């Protein structure tokens, strides 16, 4: 077995709690790339590509469209990412890794896929809101943030693993603050899963970190394998 996988398994097994963080890399692993002009994008948004030259979900969200056209586009986004979504086995592997441990999820993904795969909404903070209308002004968003703060306070002096899934190497919204939190909590450790060019670990926590480069789906599967 890969020694890095073995080390990560040991950290997860010995942990009291797991703080999962996730961003676009996890969605891309599922097959949802909001930055790509792929077959999924064309299936839902081809008319916007033909009329306005829009070539990705992100571009369409911020495009200068009329209010009516923007509303139509966003309804299609909701249909693509939520209404037509089918649960993905990758989340079953995440559940198996969490098992019966105390856990929390911090994600910048707005697609509600954690909820749609059966994770408890009280264990999730969507830091950029979600496509079901929750934003930073929402009571639900404030509750999510408070749940997260309570989780970290309760685990300040426990063995916590920060399990990062598909967050870009220079992400300032989640990655940097979370690495700083690991640095300030001596009992915490850090495992990051991403493509090789997106792997980065702060030097201050290198001795408590395991970088796992490669396909996220395969790496999660490897973490569940026994010797």
C-alpha positions, 0 to 999 in steps of 0.5 A: 500500500502507498505509504501516504495512503497508509498514513492518511488512513491512520490519521482518519482512524485515530481522529475524534472528528473530521472537518471536510472541506470541498470545492470545484474539484469535487464537483468536477470529479462527479462530472459537473464542471461549471467552467467547461464547455462540455456535453453537459453544458451544451445539453442544457445551455446550447441556446445561450451558447448560440445566441450569446456565446456563453461557454460555461455555467460560470460565464452565464451566471455573470453574463450581461443578460436581460433579467428575463434571460438571466432568470431563464438561465438560472432555472436551467442551472438549477435543473442541471445541478439539482433537479436532474441530479442523481446521487453519486457513489463518491459520496458513499465513500465519503460517508464510509470515511466519516463513519460514526465520527463527529463531522462537519462540511465546509463547501463553496459548492452551491449545488447542495449535492452533500444534502442530496446525498444524505448528509445532515444539513446541520453539519454543512456550511455553504460559504457562498450560499446555494442555488436554492436561494440561501445567501449571506443574508439568509437566516439559514446561512447564519445558522450554518456558520454558527454550527461550524463555529460550535463544531470547531470549538468543541474539537479544539483540543481533540484529534481532528482531521481536516480532509480537503477535497478538490480545493484549488492550491491558491484558494483564499476562501477555504483553503488558506483559513483552514490551513491556518486553523490546523496550524493553530491547533497542535492536535489537528492534522491535514489531508488534501486530495487533488490533482498534482498541479493543485496540491499545496500544503503550508510549510507550517503544517507539513509535518501534520499533513498528507498530500494525496495527488491524483483522481479524487474518486480513486484516492477516496476508494484507496483510503477505504482499502485494507492492507 
